[in-house]
């Protein structure tokens, strides 16, 4: 079984800049005899909708073609990874409905490999693919290396999704009192109920609710609750 060096893992964990983090991941994938590695982040951004972020060391011509042909919307590894965290080995059966995608990727050396996904509690997802031009992935190799690829997927997701979520939508800075009001509101309590529970006036509770709506850029209280839940504040 191929073993990563402890210093390689430490370098990855200590990196802060996203491209440097991914650069360390490339080295780890290549240590597993994989030439290419690609990471796709599917992030749910409150008030902005889903965002997709791509990292890979693929040939630039392939990246251009992939985007020009909008392959992401027909790529079976993408759609299937939405519904499973099991490794998906690349083969002709997987791509039987889109042989043109399989043929195009093969022309750039991405022939043998697999894709792996991880999903978090806020419904964000990372899909990691490792591949090479020569040498089919045997069952023994998959069993031998899939745990390491899963670890790499989880680690990249933790580092890079956090970075991009903060970039796209900074975490609302809610006060302790605002969070209390929001949590009771999320539990179905009215402003009058919350006022009684927290020994506040109803007008004060409504003031905090308006403040939370403004800070989360929501359109109403229900929207603020949904955004706070999505960002893990509740």
Buried (B, 14 or more C-beta within 10 A) or exposed (E): EEEBEEEBBEBBEEBEEBEEBBBBBBBBBBBBEBBBBBBBBBBBBBEEEEBEBEBBBBBEEBBEBBEEEEBBEBBBBBEBBEEEEBBBBBBEEBBEEBEEBBEBBBEBBBBBBBBBBBBBEBEBBBBBBBBBEEEEBEEEBEEEBBEBBBBBBBBBBBBBBEBBBEEEBEBBEBEEBBBBBBBBBBEEBEBEBBBEBBEBEBEBBBBBBEBBBEBBBBEEBEBBBBBBBBBEBB
